[in-house]
């Protein structure tokens, strides 16, 4: 079964959103999901989405009634706990809230709902992801038993993209202040690093292909890494504070892993630095 749209709460207490969907014949033929706000998402994910998206529990019945009166086919429920989920239990709460919507629809005499979309927020190859999997499976078993024949779908975008890309940057400037070193690189928060202001702990940094010092190992120094723009906020390591790096020279490389999700795709041309001109190389192994 194809699902062609998602409906949400629009303005609280308003049905204006649905009048747009039900305006034309093709729209009325769509199969829709009612998006709900995941309970307590602000406590369990790094970037909760519920402030902007999703119906509240006390809005669901009126929304479903209006959808039915408008001739719209609501075939299921969707939620998204937010990007970078850190507390598995928020998925259980969200699945329970989705089941409550299924029950409201049944009480209203609507056709049985058939789809549950559990959204995304998953990071790949982490202990938290394994715990989320166990939590989701348990919640679905409890709230959506097999006899309901509900199709479960998800949106694992970050899961697939995050670890697929590594970013190599050049050191283009250096400043020494006592024992501390400050480095400028040719990418920053207005380019590939815009999300790392909030989640730089997900990105690992290492020096590569560095100019070796003569007759001695490189000193490990407290360091700060800045981007190339004129903005003093353009500090790649801001969320992590100072980090320890081997002493670098101009044109050395700093390599950042886990850069596949929401990096280059949300970059800008601020100060004339064109994020989309950064070349992408595909490595086969």
C-alpha positions as CSV (number, residue, x, y, z in Angstrom):
1,X,0.0,0.0,0.0
2,X,1.4,3.4,-0.9
3,X,1.2,6.2,1.6
4,X,1.1,9.6,-0.2
5,X,1.0,12.2,2.6
6,X,1.2,13.1,6.2
7,X,-1.2,15.3,8.1
8,X,-0.5,17.1,11.3
9,X,-2.2,19.5,13.7
10,X,-1.8,22.7,11.8
11,X,-2.7,25.5,14.1
12,X,-4.0,24.3,17.5
13,X,-7.8,24.2,17.4
14,X,-7.9,25.0,13.7
15,X,-8.9,22.8,10.7
16,X,-7.4,25.1,8.1
17,X,-4.7,22.6,7.3
18,X,-7.2,20.0,6.2
19,X,-9.1,22.4,4.0
20,X,-6.0,22.7,1.9
21,X,-5.6,19.0,1.5
22,X,-9.3,18.3,0.7
23,X,-9.5,21.1,-1.9
24,X,-8.9,18.9,-4.9
25,X,-9.9,15.4,-6.1
26,X,-6.4,14.0,-6.2
27,X,-5.6,15.2,-2.7
28,X,-8.8,13.5,-1.4
29,X,-7.6,10.3,-2.9
30,X,-4.3,10.4,-0.9
31,X,-3.7,7.9,1.9
32,X,-2.6,10.0,4.9
33,X,-0.8,9.5,8.2
34,X,-1.7,11.6,11.2
35,X,1.6,12.9,12.7
36,X,1.6,13.1,16.5
37,X,4.0,14.8,18.9
38,X,6.2,12.2,20.6
39,X,5.7,12.5,24.4
40,X,8.7,13.9,26.3
41,X,10.8,14.1,23.2
42,X,12.6,17.2,24.6
43,X,14.1,14.9,27.3
44,X,15.2,12.1,25.0
45,X,16.7,13.5,21.8
46,X,19.4,16.0,21.0
47,X,17.1,17.8,18.5
48,X,13.4,17.3,19.4
49,X,10.9,18.1,16.6
50,X,7.7,18.3,18.6
51,X,7.8,22.0,19.1
52,X,7.1,22.5,15.4
53,X,5.5,19.2,14.3
54,X,2.8,16.8,15.5
55,X,-0.7,16.8,17.0
56,X,-1.1,16.8,20.8
57,X,-3.1,14.0,22.4
58,X,-6.1,16.3,23.1
59,X,-6.2,17.4,19.5
60,X,-6.4,14.0,17.9
61,X,-10.1,13.3,18.0
62,X,-11.1,16.6,16.5
63,X,-8.5,16.2,13.7
64,X,-9.7,12.7,12.9
65,X,-13.3,13.9,12.8
66,X,-12.5,16.7,10.5
67,X,-10.5,14.5,8.2
68,X,-13.5,12.0,8.0
69,X,-15.9,14.9,7.2
70,X,-13.5,16.1,4.5
71,X,-13.4,12.7,2.9
72,X,-9.7,12.2,3.7
73,X,-8.3,8.7,4.2
74,X,-6.3,8.6,7.4
75,X,-4.7,5.1,7.3
76,X,-2.2,5.4,10.2
77,X,0.0,7.4,12.5
78,X,3.5,8.8,12.3
79,X,5.8,10.3,14.9
80,X,9.5,11.4,15.0
81,X,11.2,11.5,18.4
82,X,13.8,13.9,17.1
83,X,17.2,13.7,15.6
84,X,19.9,11.8,17.5
85,X,17.7,9.9,20.0
86,X,19.6,9.3,23.3
87,X,16.9,7.8,25.5
88,X,15.3,4.6,24.1
89,X,12.3,4.8,26.4
90,X,10.9,7.8,24.4
91,X,10.2,5.4,21.5
92,X,8.1,3.2,23.8
93,X,6.1,6.3,25.0
94,X,5.6,7.3,21.3
95,X,4.4,3.9,20.3
96,X,1.9,3.9,23.1
97,X,0.7,7.3,22.1
98,X,0.3,6.1,18.5
99,X,-1.8,3.1,19.7
100,X,-4.1,5.6,21.5
101,X,-4.7,7.3,18.2
102,X,-5.6,3.9,16.6
103,X,-8.1,3.4,19.4
104,X,-9.7,6.8,19.0
105,X,-10.1,6.2,15.3
106,X,-11.8,2.9,16.0
107,X,-14.1,4.5,18.5
108,X,-15.1,7.1,15.9
109,X,-16.1,4.2,13.5
110,X,-13.3,4.9,11.0
111,X,-11.7,2.2,8.9
112,X,-9.0,0.3,10.9
113,X,-5.7,2.0,10.6
114,X,-3.0,0.0,8.9
115,X,0.4,1.9,9.1
116,X,2.7,3.0,11.9
117,X,5.7,5.2,11.0
118,X,8.2,5.3,13.9
119,X,10.3,8.1,12.3
120,X,14.0,8.3,12.6
121,X,16.7,9.7,14.9
122,X,18.8,6.5,14.8
123,X,22.6,6.6,14.8
124,X,24.4,3.6,13.3
125,X,26.6,1.1,15.2
126,X,26.1,2.5,18.7
127,X,25.0,0.8,22.0
128,X,22.1,3.2,22.1
129,X,20.9,2.0,18.7
130,X,20.8,-1.6,19.9
131,X,18.8,-0.5,23.0
132,X,16.4,1.5,20.8
133,X,15.9,-1.6,18.6
134,X,15.0,-3.7,21.7
135,X,12.7,-1.0,23.0
136,X,10.9,-0.6,19.7
137,X,10.4,-4.3,19.2
138,X,9.1,-4.7,22.8
139,X,6.7,-1.7,22.4
140,X,5.3,-2.9,19.1
141,X,4.7,-6.4,20.5
142,X,2.8,-4.9,23.4
143,X,0.8,-2.2,21.6
144,X,0.5,-3.6,18.0
145,X,0.1,-7.4,18.2
146,X,0.3,-9.4,15.0
147,X,-3.5,-9.8,14.7
148,X,-3.7,-6.0,14.0
149,X,-1.7,-6.6,10.8
150,X,-0.1,-3.1,11.0
151,X,2.7,-2.2,8.6
152,X,5.6,-0.7,10.5
153,X,7.8,1.8,8.6
154,X,10.7,4.1,9.6
155,X,12.9,6.9,8.3
156,X,16.5,5.8,9.0
157,X,18.2,8.6,7.0
158,X,21.0,9.4,9.5
159,X,21.5,5.7,10.2
160,X,22.6,5.2,6.6
161,X,24.4,8.5,5.9
162,X,26.3,9.4,9.1
163,X,29.3,7.0,8.9
164,X,29.5,6.9,5.1
165,X,31.5,10.1,4.7
166,X,34.8,11.4,6.1
167,X,35.8,15.0,5.7
168,X,39.5,16.0,5.1
169,X,40.3,19.7,5.7
170,X,43.5,21.8,5.2
171,X,45.1,23.9,7.9
172,X,45.2,27.4,6.4
173,X,46.2,29.4,9.5
174,X,48.0,29.0,12.8
175,X,48.3,31.1,16.0
176,X,50.4,30.2,19.0
177,X,49.4,31.6,22.4
178,X,51.7,30.2,25.0
179,X,51.3,26.4,25.0
180,X,47.9,26.6,23.2
181,X,47.5,26.3,19.4
182,X,44.7,27.8,17.4
183,X,44.2,26.5,13.9
184,X,42.1,27.8,11.0
185,X,40.8,25.2,8.5
186,X,39.1,25.6,5.1
187,X,35.7,24.5,6.2
188,X,33.5,25.7,9.1
189,X,30.1,26.1,10.7
190,X,28.7,27.8,7.6
191,X,29.8,24.8,5.5
192,X,30.0,21.2,6.5
193,X,30.0,21.8,10.3
194,X,26.8,23.7,10.8
195,X,25.2,20.9,12.9
196,X,28.3,20.2,15.0
197,X,27.6,23.4,17.0
198,X,25.1,21.1,18.7
199,X,26.5,17.6,18.3
200,X,30.3,17.7,17.8
201,X,30.6,14.9,20.2
202,X,29.4,12.6,17.4
203,X,32.4,13.6,15.2
204,X,35.9,12.4,15.8
205,X,39.0,14.5,14.8
206,X,42.4,13.3,13.9
207,X,45.5,14.7,12.2
208,X,46.6,13.0,9.0
209,X,49.5,13.5,6.5
210,X,51.2,16.0,8.9
211,X,54.6,17.6,8.4
212,X,56.8,15.7,10.9
213,X,59.0,17.8,13.2
214,X,62.8,17.3,12.8
215,X,64.4,14.7,15.1
216,X,61.6,14.7,17.6
217,X,58.0,13.5,18.0
218,X,55.2,16.1,17.6
219,X,54.2,17.9,20.8
220,X,50.6,17.3,21.9
221,X,49.0,20.6,22.7
222,X,45.7,22.0,23.8
223,X,44.1,23.3,20.6
224,X,41.1,25.1,19.1
225,X,39.9,24.7,15.5
226,X,38.2,27.6,13.7
227,X,36.5,27.8,10.3
228,X,37.5,30.2,7.6
229,X,34.8,32.9,7.8
230,X,34.8,36.3,9.4
231,X,32.4,35.2,12.2
232,X,34.0,34.7,15.6
233,X,31.3,32.0,16.3
234,X,32.9,30.0,13.5
235,X,34.6,27.6,15.8
236,X,34.4,23.9,14.8
237,X,35.3,22.6,18.2
238,X,33.1,25.0,20.2
239,X,30.8,22.3,21.7
240,X,33.8,20.2,22.7
241,X,35.9,23.0,24.1
242,X,39.7,22.8,23.7
243,X,41.0,19.5,22.3
244,X,44.4,17.8,22.3
245,X,46.1,17.6,18.9
246,X,49.7,17.1,17.7
247,X,51.3,20.4,16.7
248,X,50.3,21.0,13.1
249,X,51.8,23.0,10.3
250,X,50.3,24.9,7.4
251,X,48.7,22.6,4.8
252,X,48.5,19.6,7.2
253,X,45.2,17.8,7.1
254,X,42.6,17.4,9.9
255,X,40.2,14.6,9.2
256,X,36.7,14.4,10.6
257,X,34.7,11.1,10.6
258,X,30.9,10.6,10.8
259,X,30.3,13.5,8.5
260,X,27.6,12.0,6.3
261,X,24.5,13.4,7.9
262,X,23.4,17.0,7.7
263,X,26.8,18.4,6.9
264,X,27.6,19.5,3.3
265,X,23.9,19.2,2.4
266,X,23.0,22.2,4.8
267,X,26.1,24.3,4.0
268,X,26.0,27.8,2.7
269,X,28.1,30.2,0.6
270,X,28.6,32.6,3.4
271,X,31.7,34.9,3.0
272,X,32.1,33.4,-0.5
273,X,33.1,29.9,0.7
274,X,31.1,27.6,-1.6
275,X,30.3,24.4,0.3
276,X,29.1,22.6,-2.8
277,X,32.4,23.0,-4.6
278,X,34.0,20.7,-2.0
279,X,34.9,17.6,-4.1
280,X,33.6,14.2,-3.1
281,X,35.7,11.1,-3.7
282,X,34.3,7.5,-3.5
283,X,36.6,4.9,-2.0
284,X,36.1,1.3,-2.8
285,X,37.4,-1.4,-0.4
